Amino acid sequence: MDCVTDAPNSAQLLGATDIRRLAEEVGVRPTKTLGQNFVIDGNTIRRIVAAAKVGPDETVVEIGPGLGSLTLGLLDAAKSVVAVEIDTKLAERLPRTVTEYRPGREQDFNVILSDAMDVTELPDPQPTALVANLPYNVAVPVLLHFFEHFPSIQHGLVMVQDEVADRLAAGPGTRIYGVPSAKSAWYADVKKAGVIGMNVFWPAPKIHSGLVAFERHAKPLVGDVQREDVFAVIDAAFAQRRKTLRAALATWAGSAARAEEILVAAGVSPQARGETLSIEQFAAIARAGSGEGAGAGAVSGTNAETTSGEAPPGADAEPTSGGDA
């Protein structure tokens, strides 16, 4: 994966000395619980902003701004920024950081003190872009949550654990294609946009981070089936990903025989496996099963494959770029 081209130099961004000073001032030590790894390199911030393709008329929502490294870079590129921060100390410090480093832009910045998964409304103007440095273990749920609740978001970029980035961008037929890939594809075209090294963070994680860019579909890929029904099929298919769809969808459909009938009606081989299906094929299965009671026994969205996009057992679980920039 090619690295992202650096953006042109802009106003001062936070460096290692600034980050450590601000952290000491507010009494914050990066924690694994919140996945906090602060970006301490201005050039990395410029790369992220460039890859996000933020326009001067846009409002950007940033999730997990932390001490404000990425926030300042986004303010340089966008008309306004609204940041969602779960840590009270960090949320209280952010407006002062904007005042100190970007005087005159205070009115273009809002901070929301909240868990990102609890946010269902944002102040106007509504965001058209999402840019965030996310902890790996909540990256996919947060991304899907904002896709669902904020249809105004048309494009964006998130930084996550590199393996999670690969899973988000994976296509059907690949070993790492799964729940995160399929559900993200319902909303947007998703692609890998770059790799970020370990030494640009404090503390430095043990693994690389990946950039994932997305462009929301101009219109729904499938207009005659509900998202919830499609996602129930995806969850069931990947809960037992080594089984054929006839077996994997048996509980969802009510029986293996009924699952086979639905699959045949949808034009999908009962002997196929979930990892080979496109989002359109999952939708076809949901459509064929609608009105027939299918889905009553479906597994939830937090099943074995994991909506969160976690690495499989045995993989390094070090949070890479968590929850702030």
Phi, psi and omega per residue, in radians:
M1 nan 2.180 -3.132
D2 -1.222 2.587 3.073
C3 -1.313 2.730 3.131
V4 -1.352 2.448 3.108
T5 -1.198 2.415 3.131
D6 -1.104 2.520 3.030
A7 -1.436 2.832 3.086
P8 -1.049 2.672 3.102
N9 -1.080 2.558 3.120
S10 -2.367 -2.720 -3.130
A11 -1.138 2.978 -3.081
Q12 -1.026 2.358 3.044
L13 -2.001 2.855 -3.073
L14 -1.257 2.286 3.056
G15 -1.853 -3.013 -3.074
A16 -1.047 -0.761 -3.132
T17 -1.117 -0.746 3.131
D18 -1.096 -0.789 -3.100
I19 -1.089 -0.791 -3.120
R20 -1.180 -0.648 3.100
R21 -1.118 -0.797 3.139
L22 -1.141 -0.706 3.132
A23 -1.099 -0.740 3.118
E24 -1.151 -0.687 -3.124
E25 -1.046 -0.759 -3.100
V26 -1.602 -0.024 3.097
G27 1.272 0.669 -3.106
V28 -1.947 2.270 2.951
R29 -1.997 2.304 -3.131
P30 -0.960 2.343 -3.103
T31 -2.117 2.538 3.066
K32 -1.215 -0.507 -3.125
T33 -0.992 -0.771 3.115
L34 -1.664 0.042 3.124
G35 1.094 0.718 -3.035
Q36 -1.556 1.965 3.003
N37 -2.312 1.875 -3.020
F38 -1.432 2.303 3.074
V39 -1.306 2.249 -3.050
I40 -2.071 0.229 -3.075
D41 -2.159 2.062 -3.097
G42 -1.092 -0.650 3.138
N43 -1.120 -0.585 3.084
T44 -1.145 -0.722 3.086
I45 -1.058 -0.757 3.134
R46 -1.099 -0.667 3.087
R47 -1.089 -0.767 -3.122
I48 -1.110 -0.797 -3.131
V49 -1.112 -0.710 3.113
A50 -1.109 -0.749 -3.129
A51 -1.164 -0.516 -3.137
A52 -1.304 -0.297 3.099
K53 0.947 0.848 3.137
V54 -1.368 2.310 -3.127
G55 -1.665 2.799 -3.063
P56 -1.206 -0.244 3.130
D57 -1.783 0.128 -3.010
E58 -1.667 2.660 2.908
T59 -1.793 2.236 -3.096
V60 -1.933 2.369 2.963
V61 -1.740 2.230 3.107
E62 -1.977 2.263 -3.134
I63 -1.837 2.208 -3.130
G64 1.227 1.021 -3.094
P65 -1.230 -0.335 3.123
G66 1.055 -2.139 -3.109
L67 -1.576 -0.081 2.973
G68 1.851 0.205 -3.133
S69 -1.014 -0.962 -3.130
L70 -1.238 -0.572 3.125
T71 -0.945 -0.827 -3.124
L72 -1.110 -0.718 3.114
G73 -1.122 -0.665 3.118
L74 -1.209 -0.648 3.085
L75 -1.110 -0.542 3.092
D76 -1.171 -0.482 -3.034
A77 -1.792 -0.504 -2.986
A78 -1.882 2.943 3.059
K79 -1.295 -0.680 3.125
S80 -2.727 2.811 -3.127
V81 -2.348 2.338 2.970
V82 -2.056 2.193 -3.041
A83 -1.965 2.425 3.105
V84 -1.943 2.013 -3.054
E85 -2.250 2.308 -3.104
I86 -1.531 -0.389 -3.075
D87 -1.569 2.101 -3.063
T88 -1.052 -0.801 -3.112
K89 -1.062 -0.740 -3.127
L90 -1.211 -0.715 -3.138
A91 -1.100 -0.640 -3.133
E92 -1.269 -0.508 -3.104
R93 -1.411 -0.506 -3.014
L94 -0.955 -0.824 -3.134
P95 -1.039 -0.623 3.124
R96 -1.214 -0.610 3.088
T97 -1.112 -0.723 3.093
V98 -1.091 -0.755 3.128
T99 -1.065 -0.730 -3.087
E100 -1.255 -0.691 -3.017
Y101 -1.770 -0.377 3.120
R102 -2.361 1.074 -3.130
P103 -1.001 2.406 -3.107
G104 1.639 -0.157 -3.137
R105 -1.842 0.144 -3.077
E106 -1.000 -0.666 -3.091
Q107 -1.250 -0.191 3.140
D108 -1.699 0.171 -3.079
F109 -2.291 2.332 3.024
N110 -2.259 2.501 3.039
V111 -2.142 2.344 3.129
I112 -1.932 2.105 3.099
L113 -1.490 1.823 -3.082
S114 -3.010 2.731 2.874
D115 -1.202 2.298 -3.090
A116 -1.011 -0.550 -3.121
M117 -1.262 -0.204 3.108
D118 -1.698 -0.082 -3.073
V119 -1.489 2.093 3.081
T120 -2.170 -0.085 3.082
E121 -2.441 2.567 3.061
L122 -2.347 2.654 3.135
P123 -1.139 2.641 3.053
D124 -1.249 2.664 -0.063
P125 -1.265 2.565 -3.101
Q126 -1.190 2.522 -3.073
P127 -1.204 2.483 3.029
T128 -1.853 -0.171 3.127
A129 -2.435 2.606 3.066
L130 -2.144 2.207 3.075
V131 -2.339 2.233 -3.037
A132 -2.718 2.652 3.036
N133 -1.935 1.767 -2.912
L134 -1.863 2.521 2.972
P135 -1.172 2.436 -2.978
Y136 -1.017 -0.596 -2.989
N137 -1.386 -0.106 3.058
V138 -2.181 0.083 -3.008
A139 -1.030 -0.891 -3.073
V140 -1.207 -0.828 3.092
P141 -1.003 -0.711 -3.140
V142 -1.153 -0.780 -3.136
L143 -1.074 -0.800 3.135
L144 -1.144 -0.648 3.113
H145 -1.069 -0.769 -3.128
F146 -1.297 -0.565 2.995
F147 -1.010 -0.800 -3.060
E148 -1.193 -0.790 -2.980
H149 -1.578 -0.276 -3.081
F150 -2.262 1.356 3.138
P151 -1.117 -0.228 3.088
S152 -1.196 -0.375 3.138
I153 -1.245 2.008 -3.076
Q154 -1.772 -0.413 -3.121
H155 -2.799 3.033 3.093
G156 2.911 -2.949 -3.087
L157 -2.711 2.374 3.062
V158 -2.198 2.586 3.065
M159 -1.922 2.183 -3.064
V160 -2.444 3.128 3.006
Q161 -0.947 2.411 -3.020
D162 -1.001 -0.675 3.136
E163 -1.149 -0.656 3.093
V164 -1.156 -0.658 3.077
A165 -1.033 -0.747 3.116
D166 -1.109 -0.685 -3.128
R167 -1.211 -0.681 3.109
L168 -1.093 -0.666 -3.052
A169 -1.591 -0.042 -3.055
A170 -1.174 2.602 3.099
G171 -1.880 2.909 3.128
P172 -0.976 2.508 3.102
G173 1.597 -0.065 3.100
T174 -1.754 2.739 -3.055
R175 -1.107 -0.543 -3.040
I176 -1.695 0.036 3.071
Y177 -1.197 2.325 -3.116
G178 -2.881 -2.659 -3.089
V179 -0.978 -0.873 3.141
P180 -1.021 -0.742 -3.119
S181 -1.104 -0.872 -3.037
A182 -1.178 -0.757 -3.106
K183 -1.218 -0.643 3.083
S184 -1.123 -0.654 -3.127
A185 -1.145 -0.401 3.074
W186 -1.060 -0.643 -3.053
Y187 -1.669 -0.612 -2.885
A188 -2.696 2.838 2.906
D189 -1.449 2.187 -3.034
V190 -2.106 2.373 3.127
K191 -2.550 2.715 3.050
K192 -1.283 2.301 -3.052
A193 -2.062 0.035 3.121
G194 2.690 3.023 3.122
V195 -2.222 2.406 3.133
I196 -2.009 2.304 -3.129
G197 -1.264 3.060 -3.028
M198 -1.473 -0.497 -2.969
N199 -1.392 -0.009 3.115
V200 -1.605 0.085 3.138
F201 -1.968 2.666 2.921
W202 -2.272 2.112 -0.146
P203 -1.221 2.740 -3.131
A204 -1.280 2.223 3.073
P205 -1.282 3.042 -3.104
K206 -1.614 -0.119 -3.098
I207 -2.405 2.893 -3.124
H208 -1.322 2.818 3.025
S209 -1.885 2.723 3.116
G210 -2.138 2.549 3.058
L211 -1.714 2.323 3.125
V212 -2.144 2.087 3.112
A213 -1.789 2.604 3.112
F214 -2.477 2.643 3.038
E215 -2.262 2.070 -3.128
R216 -1.128 2.511 3.086
H217 -1.050 2.409 -3.135
A218 -1.082 -0.568 3.041
K219 -2.524 2.755 -3.107
P220 -0.972 2.408 3.104
L221 -1.111 -0.608 -3.133
V222 -2.333 2.137 -3.042
G223 -1.793 -0.099 -3.019
D224 -2.009 0.380 3.110
V225 -2.527 2.543 -3.075
Q226 -1.407 2.499 3.117
R227 -0.981 -0.773 -3.100
E228 -1.022 -0.677 -3.137
D229 -1.200 -0.694 3.114
V230 -1.154 -0.760 -3.124
F231 -1.142 -0.553 3.085
A232 -1.133 -0.662 3.088
V233 -1.164 -0.750 3.120
I234 -1.048 -0.829 3.135
D235 -1.009 -0.788 -3.108
A236 -1.167 -0.704 -3.100
A237 -1.122 -0.645 -3.075
F238 -1.674 -0.120 3.067
A239 -1.111 -0.527 3.106
Q240 -2.336 1.174 -2.931
R241 -1.160 -0.321 3.129
R242 -1.447 -0.201 -3.138
K243 -1.557 2.726 3.020
T244 -1.147 2.799 -3.138
L245 -1.096 -0.553 3.096
R246 -1.001 -0.719 3.140
A247 -1.441 -0.747 -3.071
A248 -1.129 -0.557 -3.091
L249 -1.681 0.145 -3.084
A250 -1.064 -0.799 -3.141
T251 -1.163 -0.748 3.122
W252 -1.060 -0.735 -3.066
A253 -1.477 -0.369 -3.097
G254 1.931 -0.426 3.073
S255 -2.975 2.828 3.113
A256 -1.153 -0.655 3.141
A257 -1.105 -0.746 3.125
R258 -1.177 -0.668 3.087
A259 -1.020 -0.730 3.131
E260 -1.107 -0.736 3.123
E261 -1.044 -0.775 -3.130
I262 -1.139 -0.746 -3.122
L263 -1.107 -0.762 3.120
V264 -1.098 -0.744 3.114
A265 -1.089 -0.522 -3.138
A266 -1.492 -0.082 -3.125
G267 1.365 0.443 -3.124
V268 -2.044 2.364 3.134
S269 -1.150 2.265 3.079
P270 -1.085 -0.340 -3.136
Q271 -1.561 -0.079 3.106
A272 -1.251 2.908 3.065
R273 -2.055 2.738 -3.060
G274 -0.983 -0.567 -3.063
E275 -1.199 -0.137 3.130
T276 -1.740 -0.092 -3.005
L277 -1.648 2.463 3.006
S278 -1.404 2.930 3.111
I279 -1.101 -0.574 3.093
E280 -1.129 -0.636 3.115
Q281 -1.238 -0.674 3.042
F282 -1.060 -0.688 3.119
A283 -1.143 -0.660 3.121
A284 -1.111 -0.663 3.102
I285 -1.155 -0.781 3.122
A286 -1.066 -0.697 3.132
R287 -1.124 -0.780 -3.122
A288 -1.153 -0.510 -3.122
G289 -1.551 -0.179 -3.098
S290 -1.194 2.502 3.122
G291 1.376 -0.029 -3.126
E292 -1.961 0.179 3.127
G293 1.490 -0.021 3.126
A294 -1.145 2.515 3.104
G295 1.784 -0.225 -3.095
A296 -1.105 -0.537 -3.126
G297 -1.888 0.321 -3.073
A298 -1.132 2.581 3.086
V299 -1.302 2.843 -3.102
S300 -1.416 3.030 -3.114
G301 -1.313 0.067 3.134
T302 -2.017 0.647 -3.059
N303 -1.446 -2.846 -2.946
A304 -0.996 -0.693 -3.110
E305 -1.150 -0.531 3.125
T306 1.343 1.981 3.035
T307 -1.092 -0.487 -3.086
S308 -1.175 -0.310 -3.135
G309 1.376 0.405 -3.141
E310 -1.106 2.675 3.041
A311 -1.142 2.635 3.112
P312 -1.130 2.827 -3.121
P313 -0.907 2.372 3.116
G314 1.739 -0.293 3.125
A315 -1.382 2.754 3.109
D316 -1.140 2.150 -3.067
A317 -1.763 0.370 3.127
E318 -1.150 2.192 3.058
P319 -1.147 2.341 -3.004
T320 -1.653 -0.960 -2.920
S321 -2.247 0.636 -2.761
G322 -1.174 2.178 2.761
G323 1.050 0.226 3.055
D324 -2.893 2.926 2.976
A325 -2.464 nan nan
